Structures are given as structure tokens and as C-alpha cells.
Amino acid sequence: MGGRFKSSFTPYLSTIPKEGFPISTPYAKAGSQGEKTKGPVFLNPRIRATELRLIQDGDTQIVSRQEAERLAEETGLDLLVISLESSPPVVRLIDYGKYKYEQEKKIRIAKKKQHVTEVKEVKMTVRIDDHDYVTKLNNAKRFLEQGDKVKFTLRLKGREIQHHNLGVALAQRFVVDLEEFGSVDGRIATQGRVISCVLSPKATPSVKKTSSTPKSAPKSEAVPEKETTEAPSADTNE
């Protein structure tokens, strides 16, 4: 039994290198190295620094840990860790709740001012009636006024492929009716049974501010006054 076992594995043993197979190193535990903490880090007992670089009201000074903790307790503020890599570690004395609220407020205001351009699709058919066309046209105007792009799509169904020119004419009519609100990117494209084009909103021209004060009337030429000669006073003492 032992001989058969040895002979059956002999071809495989000859393929093993003399130095042996490399031993794989164990995987590092998740978070053991390079782990980044989420959220703010405040001064805590695990930070064993005895001195801190304290930032307070724009001023920076090196103080002892006890002094920084005393200031935080007296003012009711938080010791937010800015950098642990510097020597000594940098902390900031702030009201973190107020600071977080102000940062979130700035983000909300920035999001309101920011507009993400979207592509709104308007679908039509060759047999669309006037009422539906006007409705879809008004929707496209509203999309362009909001700063979004409009994609016109017309699909020819069945035998409508024989009237391809009617579909192109409808697309051209759509573009002409929206020329005050947007312009075509490229040209009207035809791909199989689909006729499409994309319109981008026009940039609103900046309106020059006119001064509210009325313009002054042109100055009239001054008319020279007539020289008046005073009559000689009568001499009473003659």
C-alpha cells in the first residue's frame, strides 16, 4: 500500500522546487493600518500629548494640556483636533455645534445656487394633433427656461417610414418654434426609424442697467443781455 502511494505521487513530487513553495503572509486585519476615523476627533485620553498648539480666536499659542482643558471647561467650548502629526498636536477651541451648523448652511446655500443640467425628452409622432403639439412645445419652453436641455424624439411606426419627410418637417418646425429659447446642438439626426435632435438653452443676455435719473436737457446758448444805460440823474442844485 505504501509503495503504491509513493509511486502514484512520484511525478508530482518532482515538480516541487528545491527551495519549496513560498509561504504566504497573513492578511492584515481590516483597519489595523491606514484606518481613517470618520467624523471629528476631540481631545481624549488616548491622545497622550502633554503640550498642545491651541488655536483660539485666530491666535495660536503652545499651552499645556491642563491649561487647554481648563479653558475648554471655563468657556464651555470643544477642543477639536486639527492635526495629530505635528509636534505638538494642533487643537482648536470652538463651539463645534455652531461650527457644524454654519458649515451645513453654507453647503445648502451652495446647492441652491448650483444647477445641474438635465436632458428632458419630448416625444412626438407624425400624427400628433395641434393641441398635443402646443402642450409639448410649452413643456419644452419651460425646460429650456429652467436651464435644462431638451431632446426631441420622433419614432416612425409601421408604414410611417414611407413619410420620413413629414417627420423631418415636424422636427424642423419644433426647432423653429423654440429658436427664442434654445438652439440645436449639431443637426437633426435620423437613425433608422428615429428622428431626434437636442436643444440647449440660450444664455440670457445681461441687461444693461439704465440710470433712473433723467438725462439733463441740452444747455441752451446764453443770450447776451442788452446793455442798459442808466439815465443821468437830474442835478437839483443848479
C-alpha positions in Angstrom: 0.0 0.0 0.0 2.8 2.4 0.9 4.7 1.5 -2.3 1.7 2.2 -4.5 1.0 5.5 -2.7 4.6 6.6 -3.2 4.7 5.6 -6.8 1.4 7.4 -7.6 2.7 10.7 -6.3 6.3 10.5 -7.6 5.6 12.6 -10.8 4.1 15.4 -8.7 6.9 15.4 -6.2 9.4 16.0 -9.0 7.7 19.3 -9.9 8.2 20.8 -6.4 11.1 23.3 -6.4 14.1 22.6 -4.2 13.6 25.9 -2.3 10.0 24.9 -1.6 6.8 26.9 -2.2 6.7 30.5 -0.8 4.7 30.9 2.4 2.0 33.5 2.0 1.9 36.2 4.7 -1.3 36.5 6.6 -3.6 39.3 5.6 -3.6 42.4 7.8 -6.6 42.9 9.8 -9.1 45.4 8.5 -8.4 48.8 9.9 -5.1 47.9 11.5 -3.1 50.2 9.2 -4.1 53.3 7.5 -7.6 53.4 9.1 -9.2 56.8 8.8 -11.6 57.8 11.5 -14.9 59.3 10.4 -16.2 62.5 11.8 -14.5 65.0 14.1 -11.8 64.0 16.6 -11.8 65.7 20.0 -9.1 65.7 22.6 -9.5 62.4 24.5 -7.4 60.3 27.0 -6.0 58.2 24.1 -4.1 61.3 22.9 -1.2 61.4 25.4 0.3 64.7 24.4 1.3 66.9 27.4 1.5 70.1 25.3 -0.8 71.4 22.6 -0.8 74.0 19.9 -4.0 75.8 20.7 -5.9 77.9 18.2 -8.4 80.3 19.7 -10.0 83.4 18.1 -7.3 83.4 15.3 -4.4 83.3 17.8 -2.1 80.4 18.1 -0.1 79.5 21.3 1.5 76.5 22.8 0.0 75.6 26.2 -0.1 72.6 28.5 -2.8 70.0 28.2 -4.2 71.0 31.6 -4.4 74.7 30.5 -6.2 73.8 27.3 -8.7 71.6 29.2 -9.2 74.3 31.8 -10.0 76.9 29.1 -12.5 74.5 27.4 -14.2 73.8 30.7 -14.5 77.5 31.6 -15.8 78.6 28.1 -17.9 75.6 27.5 -16.3 75.0 24.1 -14.8 71.9 22.5 -11.2 71.0 21.8 -11.3 69.9 18.2 -8.2 68.1 17.0 -6.8 69.6 13.8 -3.6 67.6 13.3 -2.0 64.8 15.4 1.1 64.5 13.1 2.5 67.9 14.1 4.6 68.4 17.3 2.8 69.4 19.5 -0.6 68.3 18.2 -2.8 71.2 16.9 -6.3 71.7 18.5 -8.9 74.4 18.0 -11.1 75.7 20.8 -14.5 76.2 19.1 -18.2 75.6 19.6 -18.5 72.6 17.4 -22.3 72.5 17.3 -22.4 76.1 15.9 -19.5 75.4 13.6 -21.2 72.3 12.1 -24.5 74.3 11.7 -22.7 77.1 9.8 -20.9 74.6 7.5 -24.2 72.8 6.7 -25.8 76.1 6.0 -23.1 77.1 3.5 -23.5 73.7 1.8 -27.2 74.2 1.5 -26.8 77.7 0.0 -24.2 76.4 -2.5 -26.5 73.6 -3.6 -29.4 76.1 -4.2 -27.1 78.2 -6.4 -25.8 75.2 -8.3 -27.9 74.0 -11.1 -27.4 70.5 -12.6 -28.2 70.5 -16.3 -30.6 67.6 -17.2 -31.8 66.4 -20.5 -35.6 66.4 -20.8 -37.0 64.2 -23.5 -40.1 65.3 -25.6 -41.6 62.5 -27.7 -43.9 63.0 -30.7 -45.4 61.1 -33.5 -46.1 62.1 -37.1 -49.9 62.0 -36.4 -49.7 64.4 -33.4 -52.6 66.9 -33.3 -52.2 70.6 -32.8 -53.3 70.6 -29.2 -50.8 68.0 -28.1 -48.1 69.7 -30.1 -48.7 73.0 -28.3 -48.7 71.2 -24.9 -45.4 69.5 -25.6 -44.0 72.7 -27.0 -44.8 74.7 -23.9 -43.2 71.9 -21.8 -40.0 72.3 -23.9 -40.0 76.0 -23.4 -40.3 75.6 -19.6 -37.4 73.1 -19.6 -35.2 75.5 -21.6 -36.1 78.4 -19.3 -35.1 76.3 -16.3 -31.6 75.8 -17.9 -32.2 72.1 -19.0 -31.6 70.6 -22.4 -34.4 69.2 -24.5 -34.2 66.1 -26.6 -36.8 65.9 -29.4 -37.6 62.3 -30.3 -39.9 61.1 -33.1 -40.4 57.4 -33.9 -41.9 56.3 -37.2 -44.2 53.3 -36.7 -45.2 50.8 -39.4 -45.8 52.4 -42.7 -45.0 55.8 -41.4 -41.4 55.1 -42.5 -42.7 56.0 -46.0 -43.4 59.5 -44.8 -39.9 60.2 -43.4 -40.0 63.7 -44.8 -43.1 64.5 -42.6 -41.1 63.5 -39.5 -38.1 65.7 -40.5 -40.5 68.6 -41.3 -42.1 68.2 -37.8 -38.6 68.3 -36.2 -37.7 71.4 -38.1 -41.0 73.1 -37.0 -40.2 72.2 -33.4 -36.8 73.8 -33.7 -38.1 76.9 -35.3 -40.8 77.4 -32.7 -38.1 77.2 -29.9 -35.5 79.4 -31.6 -36.1 82.1 -29.0 -35.4 79.7 -26.1 -32.7 77.4 -27.4 -30.5 76.3 -30.3 -29.8 72.9 -31.8 -26.7 71.0 -30.8 -25.4 69.9 -34.2 -28.2 69.0 -36.5 -31.4 66.9 -36.8 -30.3 63.2 -36.9 -32.0 60.2 -38.4 -31.2 56.7 -37.2 -33.4 54.0 -38.6 -37.0 54.9 -37.6 -36.0 57.5 -35.0 -35.6 61.2 -35.8 -34.0 63.2 -33.0 -32.2 66.4 -32.0 -31.0 68.1 -28.9 -31.6 71.7 -28.0 -29.5 73.7 -25.5 -30.9 76.7 -23.6 -29.7 80.1 -24.8 -27.7 82.2 -22.4 -29.8 85.1 -21.1 -28.2 88.3 -22.2 -27.1 90.6 -19.5 -29.4 93.7 -19.3 -27.5 96.9 -19.0 -28.7 99.0 -16.1 -30.1 102.3 -17.0 -29.8 105.2 -14.6 -33.0 106.3 -13.1 -32.1 109.9 -13.1 -33.4 111.6 -16.2 -30.9 113.0 -18.7 -30.3 116.7 -18.3 -31.7 118.8 -21.1 -29.2 120.3 -23.5 -27.9 123.5 -22.4 -29.2 126.4 -24.4 -26.9 129.1 -25.6 -26.8 132.0 -23.3 -28.5 135.1 -24.8 -26.4 138.1 -24.2 -28.3 140.7 -22.1 -28.8 144.1 -23.6 -26.8 146.7 -22.1 -29.0 149.2 -20.2 -27.7 152.7 -19.8 -28.8 154.4 -16.7 -30.3 157.9 -17.3 -28.3 160.6 -15.6 -29.9 161.8 -12.5 -31.1 165.4 -12.6 -28.9 167.8 -10.7 -31.2 169.6 -8.3 -28.5 172.1 -7.2 -28.1 174.3 -10.3 
